[in-house]
Amino acid sequence: MKILVIRFTSMGDVVIATSLFSFLKKIHPVSQIHFLTDASYAELFKDDPRLTGVMGAKKNNEQEVLRQTSAIPWDAVIDLQHNKRSFRVKKKLVFTATPGIFRKQYRSGCSSC
């Protein structure tokens, strides 16, 4: 199973998002997990043993990373960013079947949030 996890910014959110890698490896032990993040954070994860690959994209210049990601048939995409930037990437991806896309949920109607 080839899984792409997307989280571009902010550094704290990017680091916290990596806890997902262990969970994914636990439920899909032979999966190939790729992490797409901002170019300034990619180096932090290059030696992470849970990952098959790390890709860094410069803001407003995702062309290089799009060439890499669009060539891979993905089984699942976990978009933890859910913004225009991640949407631009997702619409160029190829899926092996019906895409398994996770979308970040937002709370609504909470007056104290």
TORVO-800863 format. One record per residue (C-alpha): residue number from 1; residue in three letters; x negated, y, z. Coordinates in Angstrom, 1 decimal. Example, Ala and Ser with C-alpha at 12.3 -4.5 7.8 and 13.67 -1.06 7.14 Angstrom:
residues 2
n_res_px_py_pz
1_ALA_-12.3_-4.5_7.8
2_SER_-13.7_-1.1_7.1
end
This chain:
residues 113
n_res_px_py_pz
1_MET_0.0_0.0_0.0
2_LYS_-1.4_3.4_-1.0
3_ILE_-0.3_6.2_1.3
4_LEU_-1.0_9.9_0.9
5_VAL_-0.8_12.1_4.0
6_ILE_-0.6_15.9_3.3
7_ARG_-1.4_18.5_5.9
8_PHE_-3.2_21.6_4.7
9_THR_-3.2_24.1_7.7
10_SER_-3.6_25.0_10.7
11_MET_-6.7_23.4_12.2
12_GLY_-4.9_22.3_15.4
13_ASP_-2.0_20.8_13.4
14_VAL_-4.4_19.1_11.0
15_VAL_-6.2_17.4_13.9
16_ILE_-3.0_16.4_15.6
17_ALA_-1.7_15.0_12.4
18_THR_-4.5_12.5_12.3
19_SER_-2.9_10.5_15.1
20_LEU_-0.6_9.3_12.4
21_PHE_-3.5_7.4_10.8
22_SER_-3.7_4.9_13.7
23_PHE_0.0_4.3_13.6
24_LEU_0.0_3.7_9.8
25_LYS_-2.9_1.3_10.1
26_LYS_-1.0_-0.6_12.9
27_ILE_2.1_-1.1_10.8
28_HIS_0.3_-1.5_7.4
29_PRO_-3.1_-2.9_8.3
30_VAL_-4.3_-3.3_4.7
31_SER_-3.0_0.0_3.5
32_GLN_-5.2_2.6_1.8
33_ILE_-4.6_5.9_3.5
34_HIS_-5.7_9.1_1.8
35_PHE_-5.6_12.5_3.6
36_LEU_-5.1_15.7_1.6
37_THR_-6.0_18.8_3.6
38_ASP_-7.4_22.3_3.1
39_ALA_-10.9_22.2_1.6
40_SER_-12.3_23.9_4.8
41_TYR_-11.1_20.9_6.9
42_ALA_-11.9_18.0_4.6
43_GLU_-15.5_17.5_5.9
44_LEU_-14.2_16.9_9.4
45_PHE_-12.5_13.6_8.3
46_LYS_-15.0_12.2_5.7
47_ASP_-16.3_9.5_8.1
48_ASP_-12.9_8.5_9.6
49_PRO_-12.8_4.7_9.3
50_ARG_-9.0_4.7_9.1
51_LEU_-9.1_6.6_5.8
52_THR_-9.9_5.4_2.3
53_GLY_-10.4_8.9_1.1
54_VAL_-10.2_12.6_2.1
55_MET_-9.4_15.3_-0.4
56_GLY_-9.8_19.0_0.2
57_ALA_-7.9_21.6_-1.8
58_LYS_-8.7_25.3_-1.9
59_LYS_-5.6_27.5_-1.4
60_ASN_-3.9_28.4_-4.7
61_ASN_-6.4_26.2_-6.6
62_GLU_-5.2_22.6_-6.3
63_GLN_-6.2_21.7_-9.8
64_GLU_-9.1_19.5_-9.0
65_VAL_-7.3_17.6_-6.3
66_LEU_-4.3_17.3_-8.6
67_ARG_-6.5_15.5_-11.1
68_GLN_-7.5_13.1_-8.4
69_THR_-4.1_12.5_-6.8
70_SER_-2.0_12.3_-10.0
71_ALA_-4.1_9.4_-11.3
72_ILE_-3.3_7.2_-8.3
73_PRO_0.1_5.4_-8.1
74_TRP_1.3_6.1_-4.6
75_ASP_3.6_3.9_-2.5
76_ALA_4.3_6.6_0.1
77_VAL_3.7_10.3_0.6
78_ILE_3.9_11.8_4.1
79_ASP_4.2_15.5_3.7
80_LEU_3.5_17.1_7.1
81_GLN_3.2_20.6_5.5
82_HIS_6.4_20.8_3.6
83_ASN_5.8_24.1_1.9
84_LYS_5.3_25.4_-1.7
85_ARG_1.7_24.3_-1.7
86_SER_2.5_20.7_-0.8
87_PHE_5.5_20.7_-3.2
88_ARG_3.2_21.7_-6.1
89_VAL_1.1_18.6_-5.3
90_LYS_4.1_16.2_-4.8
91_LYS_5.8_17.0_-8.1
92_LYS_2.6_15.9_-10.0
93_LEU_2.3_12.5_-8.3
94_VAL_3.0_9.1_-9.7
95_PHE_4.9_6.6_-7.6
96_THR_4.9_2.9_-7.9
97_ALA_8.6_2.7_-7.2
98_THR_11.2_5.0_-5.6
99_PRO_9.0_7.4_-3.7
100_GLY_8.7_6.9_0.0
101_ILE_8.5_10.6_1.0
102_PHE_8.6_11.7_4.6
103_ARG_9.7_15.3_5.0
104_LYS_8.9_17.3_8.1
105_GLN_12.0_18.1_10.0
106_TYR_12.8_21.5_11.4
107_ARG_14.9_22.2_14.5
108_SER_17.9_24.4_14.0
109_GLY_20.5_25.9_16.3
110_CYS_18.2_26.0_19.3
111_SER_18.3_29.4_20.9
112_SER_15.4_28.7_23.2
113_CYS_13.0_27.2_20.6
end
